[in-house]
Amino acid sequence: MSTPEFDLAIVGAGASGLIAAGFAVQLGARTALIDKGPIGGDCTWSGCVPSKSLIKVASVAHHARTAARYGIAVSAPATDMTQVRAYLRATIQQIYEPTMPEALRKKGMDVLIGPAHFLDAHTLQVGNAKIRAKKFLINTGAQPRIPLIAGLDNVPYLTYQQIFENDRLPQHLLVVGGGPIGCEIAQAYRRLGAQVTLVAEHLLPREEPEVQDVLNRIFAQEGIERITARAESVYGGGHSITLETSAGSATGNLLLVATGRASLVQNLALQAARVRCSDRGIQVNKFLQTTARHIYAAGDVIGGPQFSHLAGWQGFQAVRNALLPGNNPGTTAAMPHITFTSPEVAQIGLTEAAARAQFKNNDLLIKSFDIGKVDRAVNEDDRLGLIKIVARRNGLILGASIVGERAGETITEIAIAMRNGLKLADLAATVHPYPTYSTGVQLLATQMAVESAFSGVSGRLLRGLSALWR
């Protein structure tokens, strides 16, 4: 029996693999999409889709519980986690259906389900079958990173891979980790009615200090208990689990470990293809090529920021580089990320600290705007938040952070501006519809553009011209 030959074999059918395979087929390449199953990866089954669905359910409960402050009388909400789980499963299924193997095959690609590993630089073993390809793209994603906590192996705990299948509301949820996953799940379960203790030295440690401060205030207002320390040990089981830290202890009956994700490269036999990897992930150059130049890698498996939209974008770029002349870089400064707490936290480009490390202080223009001054935010009772822009004195935007209920949508405007080299004056001069959250960006950009224009020699010249004209 002959071994099937492909122009491109894609290992991993998450966000990156799906976009990559679709593009490769459009280019006319004979394409194999390979996954151990099910199609969709973490994003569909244990990431973006179920987490945002859970956040929706939690926000409904929160709005019902706080309705009286707006003059609406409703009974106290009661959470049925079996029904919550059913809702999450239904949203997953709806988003999964267009990516089922049968649907993908109709688009012109071969879909192979089974574990895969390299036999040599051009041959893969997929289940009981073998395939060969001229070029490969590896995007097998990541898996939960389990911290070294004494006693953790002896107690029951969940990661993001299991939490969305939970069908009971715990009396007290313990969350280890203050990153996006830990923060989103902690707030959601608190809004569903559970007592929650979050154990972490920082909330969203990669964000601006002001952003962390706002989220701390909101979590405290909503009754999320916080232990500002690392988890050192854990013991118990059954109906009682206790976490010990240097700053105190907490006892609950459900434990979520959310301490990051590690690249998933086990069992790929990368050495057979001469592809190097480290604890960080598969090594790639700026064009997403591995140490075997005909093999590319993209998304979470190469380490770095782990976002579905980044993985999808890199998958597209990798296929472009593999199947077309020339090369596009696999990174960009204009890559936003969002944590879907309430309010949302969005960031793009350089933080203030990163900008000050790269540029002279007199070349920077950094300003924040209280979201409580944005009329739409006042309408929505979204009074805790901010918009912060980091720019150069010439108006070129280096980065931004937004905390607000529409932060994820609002940051897109700044992403477009950064991608196309637009400046503060361009944002300021663009008419924004009122009342929207994006008017806050316009107001802040206007303040900064005016400050830039009226500084130094240009400012004196403008004032002189104005005096003459008067």
C-alpha positions as CSV (number, residue, x, y, z in Angstrom):
1,M,0.0,0.0,0.0
2,S,1.5,3.3,-1.1
3,T,2.1,6.1,1.5
4,P,-0.1,9.2,0.8
5,E,1.9,12.3,-0.3
6,F,0.9,15.9,0.7
7,D,2.2,19.4,-0.1
8,L,1.6,20.3,3.5
9,A,0.8,18.3,6.7
10,I,-0.6,20.3,9.6
11,V,-0.3,18.7,13.0
12,G,-2.9,20.1,15.4
13,A,-6.4,21.3,14.6
14,G,-7.0,24.1,17.0
15,A,-7.3,27.8,16.1
16,S,-4.0,27.9,14.3
17,G,-4.4,24.6,12.4
18,L,-7.9,25.3,11.2
19,I,-7.0,28.7,9.8
20,A,-3.8,27.4,8.3
21,A,-5.5,24.4,6.6
22,G,-8.2,26.6,5.1
23,F,-5.7,29.0,3.6
24,A,-3.5,26.1,2.3
25,V,-6.5,24.6,0.5
26,Q,-7.3,28.0,-1.0
27,L,-3.8,28.1,-2.4
28,G,-4.4,24.8,-4.1
29,A,-2.0,22.7,-1.9
30,R,-2.8,19.1,-1.1
31,T,-3.3,19.4,2.6
32,A,-3.5,17.0,5.5
33,L,-5.0,18.2,8.8
34,I,-4.1,15.9,11.7
35,D,-5.3,15.9,15.3
36,K,-5.6,13.4,18.1
37,G,-9.2,14.7,18.4
38,P,-11.6,16.3,18.8
39,I,-11.1,19.1,16.3
40,G,-11.0,22.6,17.7
41,G,-8.4,22.3,20.4
42,D,-8.4,24.0,23.8
43,C,-10.2,27.1,22.5
44,T,-13.4,25.2,21.5
45,W,-13.5,22.6,24.3
46,S,-11.8,24.0,27.4
47,G,-10.8,27.6,26.6
48,C,-12.4,30.6,24.9
49,V,-15.8,29.0,24.1
50,P,-16.8,27.5,27.4
51,S,-15.2,30.2,29.5
52,K,-17.0,33.1,27.8
53,S,-20.2,31.1,27.9
54,L,-19.7,30.6,31.7
55,I,-19.0,34.3,32.1
56,K,-22.3,35.1,30.3
57,V,-24.2,32.9,32.7
58,A,-22.4,34.5,35.7
59,S,-23.2,38.0,34.4
60,V,-26.9,37.1,34.2
61,A,-26.8,36.0,37.9
62,H,-24.9,39.1,38.9
63,H,-27.3,41.4,37.1
64,A,-30.3,39.7,38.8
65,R,-28.6,39.9,42.2
66,T,-27.9,43.7,41.7
67,A,-31.1,44.6,39.9
68,A,-32.6,46.4,42.9
69,R,-30.1,49.3,42.6
70,Y,-31.7,50.1,39.3
71,G,-35.3,49.9,40.5
72,I,-35.9,46.4,39.3
73,A,-37.3,43.9,41.8
74,V,-36.4,40.3,41.2
75,S,-36.1,37.2,43.4
76,A,-32.6,36.1,44.4
77,P,-31.0,33.9,41.7
78,A,-30.4,30.2,42.3
79,T,-27.7,28.4,40.3
80,D,-28.3,25.0,38.8
81,M,-24.9,23.9,37.6
82,T,-26.3,21.0,35.7
83,Q,-28.2,23.5,33.5
84,V,-25.2,25.7,33.4
85,R,-23.1,22.8,32.1
86,A,-25.8,22.0,29.5
87,Y,-25.6,25.6,28.2
88,L,-21.8,25.4,28.0
89,R,-22.0,22.2,26.1
90,A,-24.6,23.6,23.7
91,T,-22.4,26.6,22.8
92,I,-19.4,24.3,22.3
93,Q,-21.4,22.0,20.0
94,Q,-22.7,24.9,17.9
95,I,-19.2,26.3,17.4
96,Y,-17.7,22.9,16.8
97,E,-20.2,21.8,14.0
98,P,-18.6,23.8,11.2
99,T,-15.2,22.3,12.0
100,M,-16.3,18.6,12.2
101,P,-14.1,16.3,10.1
102,E,-16.9,15.8,7.6
103,A,-17.3,19.6,7.1
104,L,-13.6,20.1,6.7
105,R,-13.2,17.3,4.2
106,K,-15.9,19.0,2.0
107,K,-13.5,22.0,1.8
108,G,-10.9,19.9,0.1
109,M,-8.5,18.8,2.9
110,D,-7.7,15.4,4.2
111,V,-8.6,15.1,7.9
112,L,-6.8,12.4,9.9
113,I,-7.7,11.7,13.5
114,G,-5.2,10.0,15.7
115,P,-1.9,10.6,17.6
116,A,0.9,11.6,15.4
117,H,4.7,11.5,15.6
118,F,7.6,11.9,13.2
119,L,9.4,8.9,11.8
120,D,11.8,11.0,9.8
121,A,11.9,14.6,8.5
122,H,9.2,14.0,5.9
123,T,7.2,11.1,7.4
124,L,4.5,11.0,10.0
125,Q,2.9,8.1,11.8
126,V,-0.7,8.9,12.4
127,G,-2.5,6.2,14.3
128,N,-1.9,3.1,12.2
129,A,-1.2,5.0,9.0
130,K,1.8,6.7,7.5
131,I,1.9,9.9,5.5
132,R,4.6,11.9,3.8
133,A,4.7,15.6,3.1
134,K,7.0,18.2,1.5
135,K,6.4,20.7,4.3
136,F,4.9,20.6,7.8
137,L,3.2,23.0,10.3
138,I,3.2,22.0,14.0
139,N,0.6,23.7,16.1
140,T,-0.3,21.2,18.8
141,G,-1.0,23.9,21.4
142,A,-0.4,23.7,25.2
143,Q,-1.5,21.9,28.3
144,P,-1.9,23.0,32.0
145,R,1.3,23.9,33.8
146,I,1.1,22.2,37.2
147,P,3.1,24.1,39.9
148,L,5.3,22.5,42.6
149,I,2.9,22.6,45.6
150,A,3.6,20.2,48.4
151,G,0.8,17.7,48.6
152,L,-0.9,18.6,45.4
153,D,-0.6,15.1,44.0
154,N,-2.6,13.8,47.0
155,V,-5.7,16.0,46.7
156,P,-8.4,16.3,44.0
157,Y,-8.1,19.4,41.8
158,L,-9.3,20.7,38.5
159,T,-7.5,22.7,35.7
160,Y,-9.2,24.6,32.9
161,Q,-9.5,21.2,31.1
162,Q,-12.0,19.9,33.6
163,I,-13.6,23.0,35.3
164,F,-16.2,23.5,32.5
165,E,-17.6,20.0,33.0
166,N,-18.2,20.7,36.7
167,D,-21.9,20.1,37.5
168,R,-22.0,21.3,41.2
169,L,-21.7,24.7,42.7
170,P,-19.1,24.5,45.4
171,Q,-19.7,26.2,48.7
172,H,-16.1,27.5,48.6
173,L,-13.9,27.5,45.5
174,L,-10.1,27.8,46.0
175,V,-8.3,29.2,42.9
176,V,-4.5,29.1,42.6
177,G,-3.2,31.5,40.0
178,G,-3.9,35.2,39.2
179,G,-3.6,35.1,35.5
180,P,-6.5,35.4,33.0
181,I,-7.9,31.9,33.6
182,G,-7.8,32.2,37.4
183,C,-9.3,35.7,37.4
184,E,-12.1,34.8,35.0
185,I,-13.2,31.6,36.7
186,A,-12.9,33.2,40.2
187,Q,-15.2,36.0,39.3
188,A,-17.6,33.8,37.4
189,Y,-18.0,31.4,40.3
190,R,-18.4,34.2,42.8
191,R,-21.2,35.7,40.7
192,L,-22.8,32.2,40.5
193,G,-23.0,32.2,44.3
194,A,-19.9,30.4,45.5
195,Q,-17.5,31.8,48.1
196,V,-14.1,32.2,46.4
197,T,-10.6,32.6,47.6
198,L,-7.9,33.4,45.1
199,V,-4.3,32.7,46.0
200,A,-1.8,34.7,43.9
201,E,0.9,37.3,44.5
202,H,-0.5,39.5,41.7
203,L,-3.7,39.7,39.6
204,L,-2.8,39.8,35.9
205,P,0.9,40.4,36.6
206,R,1.8,41.4,33.0
207,E,-0.7,44.3,33.0
208,E,-0.1,47.9,34.0
209,P,0.0,48.5,37.8
210,E,-3.1,50.8,37.5
211,V,-5.0,47.9,35.8
212,Q,-4.1,45.5,38.6
213,D,-5.3,48.0,41.2
214,V,-8.7,48.4,39.5
215,L,-9.2,44.7,39.3
216,N,-8.2,44.3,43.0
217,R,-10.8,46.9,43.9
218,I,-13.5,45.2,41.9
219,F,-12.8,41.7,43.2
220,A,-12.9,43.0,46.8
221,Q,-16.2,44.8,46.1
222,E,-17.7,41.5,44.8
223,G,-16.5,39.6,47.8
224,I,-13.7,37.6,46.3
225,E,-11.2,36.8,49.1
226,R,-7.6,37.2,48.3
227,I,-4.4,35.7,49.7
228,T,-1.5,37.7,48.3
229,A,1.1,34.9,48.4
230,R,2.2,31.8,46.6
231,A,0.5,28.5,47.5
232,E,3.1,26.4,49.4
233,S,1.2,23.3,50.4
234,V,-2.2,21.6,50.2
235,Y,-3.9,18.8,52.1
236,G,-7.2,17.2,52.6
237,G,-9.7,15.6,50.2
238,G,-13.3,14.7,49.9
239,H,-15.3,17.7,51.2
240,S,-12.4,19.7,52.6
241,I,-9.2,21.0,50.9
242,T,-6.8,23.4,52.7
243,L,-4.2,25.6,51.0
244,E,-1.3,26.9,53.1
245,T,0.7,30.0,52.2
246,S,3.1,32.3,54.0
247,A,0.3,34.8,54.4
248,G,-2.4,32.5,55.7
249,S,-4.5,29.5,54.8
250,A,-7.9,28.9,53.2
251,T,-10.2,25.8,53.2
252,G,-12.7,25.0,50.5
253,N,-14.3,22.1,48.8
254,L,-13.2,22.6,45.2
255,L,-9.7,23.5,44.0
256,L,-8.8,25.0,40.6
257,V,-5.2,25.2,39.6
258,A,-4.7,27.9,37.0
259,T,-1.0,28.6,36.9
260,G,-0.3,28.9,33.2
261,R,0.2,26.6,30.3
262,A,3.1,24.6,28.9
263,S,3.8,23.8,25.2
264,L,2.5,20.4,24.2
265,V,5.3,18.6,22.4
266,Q,5.4,15.2,24.1
267,N,5.2,12.2,21.9
268,L,5.8,14.0,18.7
269,A,9.3,12.5,18.3
270,L,10.7,15.9,17.2
271,Q,14.2,14.6,17.3
272,A,13.5,12.3,14.4
273,A,12.7,15.4,12.3
274,R,15.7,17.3,13.7
275,V,13.4,19.9,15.3
276,R,14.7,21.5,18.4
277,C,12.6,22.4,21.4
278,S,13.2,23.6,25.0
279,D,11.2,24.0,28.1
280,R,9.7,27.1,26.5
281,G,8.5,25.2,23.4
282,I,9.5,24.6,19.8
283,Q,12.3,26.9,18.6
284,V,11.5,29.0,15.6
285,N,13.0,31.9,13.7
286,K,11.1,35.1,13.1
287,F,9.5,33.5,10.1
288,L,8.1,30.6,12.2
289,Q,10.6,28.1,10.7
290,T,12.0,25.4,13.0
291,T,15.5,24.1,12.9
292,A,14.3,21.9,10.1
293,R,13.6,24.6,7.5
294,H,10.7,22.8,5.8
295,I,8.9,22.4,9.1
296,Y,7.1,25.4,10.7
297,A,5.5,25.9,14.1
298,A,2.9,28.4,15.3
299,G,0.7,29.2,18.2
300,D,1.0,28.1,21.8
301,V,3.5,25.4,21.0
302,I,6.3,27.9,20.4
303,G,5.9,29.6,23.7
304,G,5.3,33.3,24.2
305,P,1.9,34.9,24.4
306,Q,-0.9,32.3,24.3
307,F,-4.0,33.7,22.6
308,S,-6.3,32.0,20.1
309,H,-6.3,35.0,17.7
310,L,-2.4,35.1,17.8
311,A,-2.3,31.4,17.1
312,G,-4.7,31.8,14.1
313,W,-2.7,34.7,12.7
314,Q,0.6,32.8,13.1
315,G,-0.9,29.8,11.4
316,F,-1.9,31.9,8.4
317,Q,1.6,33.5,8.3
318,A,3.3,30.1,8.5
319,V,1.3,28.8,5.5
320,R,2.0,31.9,3.6
321,N,5.8,31.5,4.2
322,A,5.7,27.8,3.5
323,L,3.7,27.9,0.2
324,L,4.5,31.3,-1.3
325,P,7.7,33.2,-2.2
326,G,9.2,35.5,0.4
327,N,8.5,35.6,4.1
328,N,6.3,37.5,6.6
329,P,7.3,37.8,10.2
330,G,5.4,35.7,12.7
331,T,5.2,38.5,15.3
332,T,3.7,42.0,15.4
333,A,3.6,44.8,18.0
334,A,-0.1,45.3,17.1
335,M,-1.4,42.2,18.9
336,P,-4.1,42.9,21.4
337,H,-5.0,40.6,24.2
338,I,-8.1,40.6,26.5
339,T,-9.0,39.1,29.9
340,F,-12.8,38.7,30.0
341,T,-13.4,39.7,33.6
342,S,-16.1,42.3,34.3
343,P,-14.9,44.9,33.5
344,E,-12.8,43.5,30.7
345,V,-9.0,44.2,30.6
346,A,-7.5,44.8,27.2
347,Q,-3.9,45.6,26.3
348,I,-1.8,46.0,23.2
349,G,1.9,46.9,22.5
350,L,4.2,48.3,25.1
351,T,3.3,49.0,28.7
352,E,4.6,52.2,30.3
353,A,7.5,50.3,32.0
354,A,8.5,48.6,28.7
355,A,8.4,51.9,26.8
356,R,10.5,53.7,29.4
357,A,13.1,50.9,29.1
358,Q,13.3,51.4,25.3
359,F,12.9,55.2,24.8
360,K,14.1,58.3,26.5
361,N,11.5,59.8,28.9
362,N,11.4,63.1,27.0
363,D,10.5,61.2,23.9
364,L,7.4,59.7,25.5
365,L,3.9,60.9,26.0
366,I,1.8,58.8,28.4
367,K,-1.6,59.7,29.7
368,S,-4.6,58.0,31.3
369,F,-8.3,58.7,31.2
370,D,-10.8,57.7,33.9
371,I,-13.5,55.6,32.2
372,G,-16.0,57.2,34.6
373,K,-15.6,60.3,32.4
374,V,-16.9,58.5,29.4
375,D,-20.6,59.2,29.1
376,R,-21.5,55.7,27.9
377,A,-19.7,54.1,30.8
378,V,-21.8,56.3,33.2
379,N,-24.9,55.1,31.4
380,E,-23.9,51.5,31.9
381,D,-22.8,52.1,35.6
382,D,-19.3,51.1,34.5
383,R,-17.5,53.6,36.7
384,L,-14.3,51.7,37.6
385,G,-11.8,51.6,34.7
386,L,-9.4,53.5,32.6
387,I,-8.0,54.1,29.2
388,K,-4.2,54.6,29.0
389,I,-2.2,55.3,25.9
390,V,1.6,55.1,25.6
391,A,3.0,57.1,22.6
392,R,6.0,58.9,21.4
393,R,6.1,62.7,21.4
394,N,5.6,62.7,17.6
395,G,2.2,61.0,18.2
396,L,3.1,57.4,17.2
397,I,1.2,55.0,19.4
398,L,3.4,52.4,21.2
399,G,0.7,50.7,23.3
400,A,-2.5,51.0,25.3
401,S,-4.4,49.5,28.1
402,I,-8.2,49.7,28.6
403,V,-10.3,48.5,31.6
404,G,-14.0,48.7,30.9
405,E,-17.1,46.6,29.9
406,R,-16.3,47.1,26.2
407,A,-12.5,47.1,26.4
408,G,-12.1,44.1,24.1
409,E,-14.0,45.9,21.3
410,T,-12.5,49.4,22.0
411,I,-8.9,48.2,21.8
412,T,-9.4,47.1,18.2
413,E,-9.4,50.8,17.1
414,I,-5.9,51.2,18.6
415,A,-4.8,47.9,17.0
416,I,-5.8,49.2,13.6
417,A,-4.0,52.5,14.3
418,M,-0.8,50.8,15.4
419,R,-0.9,48.3,12.5
420,N,-1.1,51.2,9.9
421,G,1.2,53.7,11.6
422,L,-1.6,56.1,12.5
423,K,-0.9,58.8,15.1
424,L,-2.8,60.3,18.0
425,A,-4.0,63.1,15.8
426,D,-5.5,60.6,13.4
427,L,-7.6,59.1,16.2
428,A,-8.5,62.5,17.5
429,A,-9.6,63.8,14.0
430,T,-11.8,60.7,13.4
431,V,-15.5,61.3,14.2
432,H,-16.6,58.8,16.8
433,P,-20.3,58.0,17.3
434,Y,-21.8,59.2,20.6
435,P,-22.4,57.7,23.1
436,T,-19.9,54.9,22.8
437,Y,-17.0,53.6,24.8
438,S,-14.7,54.5,21.9
439,T,-15.3,58.2,22.5
440,G,-13.0,57.8,25.5
441,V,-10.2,56.9,23.1
442,Q,-10.9,59.9,21.0
443,L,-11.0,62.2,24.0
444,L,-7.7,60.9,25.4
445,A,-6.1,61.0,22.0
446,T,-7.2,64.6,21.5
447,Q,-5.7,65.6,24.9
448,M,-2.4,63.9,24.0
449,A,-2.3,65.2,20.4
450,V,-2.9,68.8,21.7
451,E,-0.2,68.4,24.3
452,S,2.2,67.1,21.7
453,A,1.4,69.9,19.3
454,F,1.8,72.6,21.9
455,S,5.1,71.5,23.3
456,G,8.4,73.0,22.5
457,V,9.1,75.0,19.3
458,S,5.9,73.9,17.5
459,G,3.8,75.1,20.4
460,R,5.4,78.5,20.4
461,L,5.0,78.8,16.7
462,L,1.3,77.8,16.9
463,R,0.6,80.4,19.6
464,G,2.4,83.0,17.6
465,L,0.4,82.3,14.5
466,S,-2.8,82.4,16.5
467,A,-1.8,85.8,17.9
468,L,-1.1,87.2,14.4
469,W,-4.4,85.8,13.0
470,R,-6.4,87.4,15.9
